[in-house]
Amino acid sequence: MNNKISVGIIGGGIAGLVFANFLKNDKKFHITIFEKNKYLNVSASGIQLSNNATRILNKIKFNEIDKNLFSKIEQVRIYDYQNKNIISKLSLINFSSNFDYLCLDRNVLVNFLTNQITENVNLFHRKAVQVKNNHIVFTDGYAQKFDFIIVADGMFSKIRNQIYKSDSLQKKRITAYKGLLHSNQIENSSNVELFLGNNKHFVFYPINKKGDFSFTGIFNLQPVYSDLDYHYPGNVTDLLKIAGDAHEDIQQIISSAKNIYQWPIYTHSKIEFGKKNIFIIGDSSHAMVPFHAQGAAQSIEDAYCLAKLFQNNIFSAEYFRTKRLSRVSMIISKSNQNLFTYHLSNPFMKIIRNFFIKIICRYSYISNLFFGKIFNYDFKN
Ligand SMILES: Cc1cc2nc3c(=O)[nH]c(=O)nc-3n(C[C@H](O)[C@H](O)[C@H](O)COP(=O)(O)OP(=O)(O)OC[C@H]3O[C@@H](n4cnc5c(N)ncnc54)[C@H](O)[C@@H]3O)c2cc1C
């Protein structure tokens, strides 16, 4: 171990685990992850993994997981939130056809990533409080030295704030509700159903082949909770009140839901990728609004890109920044555009929006212009 390059990762979420997975077999490195939470008892929660994310995950054999544990998505069907009239259907099979667009329970991904690293990577359940002089400092005051430190502690990253001596976290006037439901009556489709309403939208998709579905409702509403955390328990009654103008099918979905959580939405006003021997990846670098379902996908891309640079002996945060900044900025900008267009309430503007949605979905070369840049991405060193 003495001659190895020691790498300490703060945060065993998607970004930290993917990074560790890509370096775990490289004997040059000795990798240690510090994750503050135990993974046990985390309630199920749906996640969409677009083709650009599965392209990377398949390199570590994610395509070999049990096929019942995810749903392959072929279309995004876009509807009006109030009357469920179809606006258009976006085919996803035109993008990176070798790499599927999947929906699944986030725990399936995290379990896969943790199970893959067990032999070669140390994983400790410890909370880091500081990074100082190449050391990670923990709550009990113990400090451990590393050659390189990867900050992957999510959007509320305290370590990032401390490194840059500023807090760039911005609370948006947006609240998301996520929930799950089990039904043998709903046809187990291969679609993401997207409903566009006034100042809100609703997304519904299957997360496996066992009849489990996930929904997310996102509303222009001030989050009720103010302390910094990822999600809080929500309940059906409150959500039905907020979604009072929804089509009865949406209300039906909400009524039969369990595990409802409220997610206040935050972003970072500035993207940071680290300095000297500290690297920042995932939400701690660039938390974004979830209007393109790209947060985890971009964390995966960051982790893969940085792992490739490390394998090629490139240990420069500045170089890492040049590789990632324009892409992440483009996706943040597209996510913000969706925030605006999905939540339009002016009837005239909605007619124009729907017209453009129809055009984009109808012609594959136009949909490729809009989405190909995101979904067909292949990182090259
Ligand atoms: C409503 C909603 C829906 C979403 N849907 C999608 C989607 O469909 N597709 C998609 O791609 N993205 C989606 N996202 C975004 C996605 O969840 C995040 O971008 C992704 O989880 C970020 O991964 P990460 O590893 O950077 O951070 P996290 O997943 O937050 O992981 C950070 C880890 O660090 C740990 N940690 C924190 N502080 C410390 C510390 N001091 N010491 C040690 N450990 C620490 C945490 O416990 C956590 O495990 C959604 C987000 C929201 C809010």
The ligand as a Gaussian input file, in Angstrom:
#p B3LYP/6-31G(d) Opt

LIG

0 1
 C      -37.052000      15.399000      -7.051000
 C      -35.765000      14.943000      -7.703000
 C      -35.804000      14.026000      -8.737000
 C      -34.629000      13.607000      -9.357000
 N      -34.690000      12.736000     -10.388000
 C      -33.564000      12.416000     -11.065000
 C      -33.614000      11.532000     -12.200000
 O      -34.670000      10.993000     -12.533000
 N      -32.457000      11.283000     -12.876000
 C      -31.262000      11.848000     -12.509000
 O      -30.242000      11.624000     -13.202000
 N      -31.177000      12.649000     -11.423000
 C      -32.281000      12.944000     -10.695000
 N      -32.198000      13.758000      -9.602000
 C      -30.871000      14.237000      -9.159000
 C      -30.043000      13.156000      -8.445000
 O      -30.768000      12.569000      -7.395000
 C      -28.754000      13.760000      -7.900000
 O      -28.180000      14.594000      -8.874000
 C      -27.721000      12.683000      -7.540000
 O      -28.207000      11.886000      -6.495000
 C      -26.405000      13.333000      -7.123000
 O      -25.478000      12.344000      -6.759000
 P      -24.280000      12.721000      -5.781000
 O      -23.545000      11.451000      -5.553000
 O      -23.561000      13.896000      -6.287000
 O      -24.987000      13.208000      -4.434000
 P      -25.843000      12.354000      -3.420000
 O      -26.597000      11.283000      -4.116000
 O      -26.623000      13.355000      -2.622000
 O      -24.760000      11.657000      -2.496000
 C      -23.992000      12.369000      -1.546000
 C      -23.588000      11.394000      -0.454000
 O      -22.692000      12.033000       0.437000
 C      -23.023000      11.687000       1.761000
 N      -22.496000      12.753000       2.631000
 C      -22.965000      14.023000       2.734000
 N      -22.207000      14.730000       3.597000
 C      -21.238000      13.875000       4.032000
 C      -20.162000      14.020000       4.945000
 N      -19.927000      15.182000       5.559000
 N      -19.361000      12.950000       5.187000
 C      -19.583000      11.744000       4.576000
 N      -20.627000      11.556000       3.708000
 C      -21.418000      12.607000       3.427000
 C      -24.553000      11.591000       1.745000
 O      -25.038000      10.818000       2.809000
 C      -24.791000      10.948000       0.377000
 O      -24.817000       9.532000       0.438000
 C      -33.366000      14.145000      -8.935000
 C      -33.326000      15.041000      -7.871000
 C      -34.514000      15.443000      -7.261000
 C      -34.433000      16.431000      -6.124000

